[in-house]
């Protein structure tokens, strides 16, 4: 904890010095605030570790060379947090899904100069999108920057659950050797029915990566994908979610968190699942009813649950998912690999450059534009 305190002080000092350097910003300059997780001693271990507060997406020199203010902080919650000090006069707020700055209607009301809310990654549910739309703000994402990373992570989690990997790994650490304790619930992925709830960019990539495993692939989405692509992937469209769920040995959650999907997997929905189903969720923790999942894992109705998203985040020490059986949970890390960071840092720079020039973003990057929400959030 002492180490973290020192690092926190260092980041706050960095923030204060940035303010001092730019008190006399040139006309037309913008105040940009970035909220990223703190890396502490890890910040200097990899030159491409750009997604942390200390390394600030690697765009500080570029922004400051153009006369813009760039304030970076991990301090985003609670009374008197660093973020709230800058809310009244910032123009752009950059955040990530891994350490989100929650942009409430109250914060939007206080942000007199705010024009752009930019997510370095995918998922803008940390923003009150209705309030942003009513205020005339633009909300955009660096779309596609971490889709590969998340889809690969989902495939890994499926295999970890199917093969009952974690108990074997724990045996090695504890000095044990009991093959039967692992093998009695270890299976092959081949021949299993895998269904994804949501088949956007990440869902499609996952289905493509699952094809060589000779699984029976199903997907549920608002829209059916192009028939040629569907045929190439070898997946079948399921218009009725409730009809798809009992067919699946493995369910993967790939739908955005919206008012319609919040708490979607409650006791009633989980009861429709096949007994012993495996669930992977890298989408959003709040799509699941927390206690319903924990109870179903304890009863064995859910045979295994893995993901890196929680509600709330960071997860408190007493969060029931930390202690439920047959779980393979991690902190929210699937979309912040070094490769993903390089992509979303470059994408952020490109979008800021377009913003400074008054140019439009690629259409798929908009979440709120001209008071209208993207279709997936309606």
N, C-alpha and C positions, 0 to 999 in steps of 0.2 A: 504493500500500500504506500510505503514511503516513496518508492520509485515512481509510482503513478502520480503522487502529489508533486514531485519535482517536475515530471513531464508536463503535468497540467499547468504548472506555473510558467514553464517555458513556452507553451502554446499561447497562454494569455499575454505573456510578454511580447511574443511575435505579433499578436493581434494589436496590442497597444502601440507598438512601434510602427506598424503599418498605418494606423490612424494618424500618428504624428507626422509621418512622411507626406501625407496627402491632405493636410488641412487646407492647403491652397491649391486644390485641384484645378486644372485648366478648364476653361469654358467648354461645355459639351461633354465633359467627362462623366462617367457613370460610376456609381457606387455598387459594387458587386460583393455579396456576402456568400461564402461557401461554408456549409456545415458538413463536416466529415468526421469519421471516427478517429480516435487518437491511437497512434501506433507505438508510442513510447520508445523503448529501446529497439524495436523492430524497424523503425522508420528508415534507419540508415543501412539496413542489411541487404537491401536490393535496390539498385538505382531506378528500377521500373515500378517500385511500390508507390504509385502515384495517387491512390485513392484515399490516403490518410490525411489528417489535418496538417501534419508537418510538411508534407510534400505537395499538398494543395492542387492536385491534378496536373502539376508541372506547368501551369500557365501563368504563374505570378509575374515572371520577367516580361512575358509578352503583353500582359494587361497593363502593367505599370509603365512599360515603354511607350504606351499610347496615352498615358496620362489618366488612366482609370484607377480608382481605388479598389483594392482587393483585400477584403477582411475575411479571415478564415478562423473558425472556432469549432470545437467539439461541444461547446457549452450551449445547449439548446432548450433545456427544460427547467421548470421551477421558477420561483420569483427571483427577479434580478439576474436572470441568466444573461450571458453575453449577447446572444442573438437578439433578445428584446431591446437591448440598448441601440441596435442598429435598424430595427424595424421601421421607425418613423421616416428615415431618409434614404433607405436603400432603393435601388432601381431593379436589381436582379438578385434573386435568391436561388442558389444552387444547392441541391441536397441529393442524397442517394437513398435507395431503399434499405441500405444496411445500417444507416445511422440517420433516420429520417428527421427532418425538421418539420414538426407538425404545424401546418399553416391553417389555423382556425379562422373562423369568421371574425373573431375579435382581433386577431393579428392583422388580417386583411384590412379591417377598418382603420387601424392605426398606421398602416403603411401608405402614406400620402403620395410617395413617389414611385411605388412599386409598379413595374410594367410586365416583368417576366418571371415566372416560376419554372425553373428548369430542373428536371430530374436526370441525374447522370446514371442512367440505367433504365429499367422498365418498372412501372408501377407508381402511380401518382395518388394512391389512396390516402397518403399522409396529408393531402391537401383537401380542404373543404371546396370541392369543385363547383358546387352550386354558388357559393359565396364569391369564388373567383370569377365565375361567368358573369354574375350580377355586377361585379365591380369592373368588368371590362378588361380583366387581366388575360394574358396569354399564358397557358400552361402547356409545356412541351416536354418530351422525353427524348433521350438519346436512344432511339428505337433500334433494336438489333444488336446493341453493343455487347450484351451478355447472354443472348439467347443460346449460343453454343455451349457456354459454360454451364448454364442451368440444365439444359437438356442432357449433357454428359453426366452431370451430377445425379439427375433423376435415374438414369440408366444404372449408375453405380449403386444407388440406394435399392433399386429393384433387385439387383443381384445379391447385395448384402442380406436382404430380407429372405429371398428365395433360398439361398444357400445356408442360411442360419449362421452367418459368418461371425458375428460378434461374440457369441458364447465361446467359440473356439479360440478367438483372440484373447479373451479374458482368461481362459484356461492357461494359455502360455504365460501371461503376465503373472498369474498367481501360482505357477509351478505345478499345475494339475495336468492330468492326461486322461480324458474320459471321452472316447470317440462316440459312444452310444448317446451321451448327453447332447451331442450335436446332431448326429445322423438321424435321430428319430423324427426330426422335423426339417430336414434339408431336402430340397427338390431341385430338379432341372427347370430352367426357364422355358425350354423348348416345349411346345404344345400347350402352354398356359394361355388363358384369355386375359389380355391386358386392355383396359379401357381408360382413355383419358377424358376427363371432364374439362373440355376446352381444347380446341385444336387451332390456336393461333400460331404465332411464330415458334414458340417453344414446343407446344404440343405436336406440331408437324415434324419438327426436328427429332423429337423423341420417337415418334412413330417410324421415321426413316431409319433411325439407329436400331430400332427393335426388329426391323424386317429380317435381317440375317439370322435371328434367333428362332425363326420359324414359329412365331407365336400367332395366335388368333387375335388380330388387332381391331379394336372398336374405338369409335370416338363420338362424343356428343358435343355439339356446339350450336350457337345461334344459327349459323349458316353452314351448309354443306360445302366442302371444298370442291375445287375444280375436278370434274370426273376423271380427267386424264391423270392428274396428280394422285387422286384417290386410288386409281388403278395401279399406278407405279409403286405407291407405298404398300398397297395391299390391305388397306384398312376399310372397314365398313362403317357407314354413317348410322348413328342411332338417334333419331329425332326425339324419342321419349327417354329421358334420363332414367326414370324409374324402371323402365323396361330393360335398360342396359345393365343397371347395377347388379342384379342377381346373377347375371351371366359371367361376371368377372372374377378371376382369381386374384387379380391385382388392379387396383384403382389408383390413377395418378391425377392429382388436382392441378389443372393448368388454366383455371379461369380467373379473371380479375376479381378483386374484392369490390363489390358494389352493394347498394342497399338490397338488391335482389339476392346476392350470394352470401351476405353476412349471416353466419350461423346456419348455412344451408344443411350441413351434415349434423343434424341433431339426432336425438334418440330414434325418432320415427324414420329418418332417412337411413341411419345406420342399420336399423332392423331389416331393411330391404336387402342388405348386402349378404353375400354368401358367408356362412360361418367359416372362420379362419382366413378371411380375406386379408390381403396385404395392402396397405395404403401408403403412398408416397405423396407428400405435400410440400412443394417448394414455392407455392403460390402465395398464400397469406394464411396466417394462423387463425384469423377471425372467421374464415370460411367454415371452420369446424366449431362445434360446441365443445369447449375444452373438457368439461367433466364427462360429457357423453363419450368422447373418445377414450378417456382414461378408464371409465367403467367398462367399456366394450373390450379394451385390451386386458383388463383384469379378469373378465369373464371368459376370454378366449374367443369371443365373437369376432373381434379383430385379432388376427394372428400375428400381426407385426405392423408397426407404424414408424415411418422415418420421414424426416424433413428438416428444414432449417429455418422455418418461419413459426413464430409464436405470437400469442396475444396475451398480455402486452409484450412489447420488446423494449429493452432487454427483459428476458424472462426472470421473474423473481426467484429466489432460492427455493421457495415452497411451491413452485408451479407443479401441478400434478403430472405433467408429461415428463418431468425429470425422473420420476420414480415408478412409472407404470412399466409392467413387464413387456419384454420383446420390443422395445423401442430402440431406434438408432438415430437419435436426435443430435443436432449440432447447432451452434449459433448461426446466425444468418450469413452464410459465407458462399453459397453456391454460385452467385453471380459476380463475385469480386475476386476472381483469380487474377493473377498478374496480367494474363493475356486480355481478360475482360477490362481490367483497369486501363490498359493501353488504348483499347477501343473506345471506352466511354470518356476517357480524357481527350482523345482526339476529336470525338464527336461533340463534346462540350465546347471545345475551342472553335470548331467549325460553326456551331450554332450561334455562339457569341459573336463571331465575325460577321455572320449574316445579320444578326440583330443590330450591330453597330452600323452596318451599311444600309439598314432598312429593307433588307431582302426577306422573302418568305423562307420558312423552313420546308423541308420535304413534307408532303401532305400527311404521311403516316406518322410523323413526329408530334403532331398536334393532339393535345388532349382537350384543351379549351381554346377556341379561336372565335373571335367576334361574338362572344356570348353563347356559343354553341358547344355542347359537350360531344366528344367522340362517341361513336355508336356503342362501343363496349361499356361505356359508363352510364348510358341512359337507362 
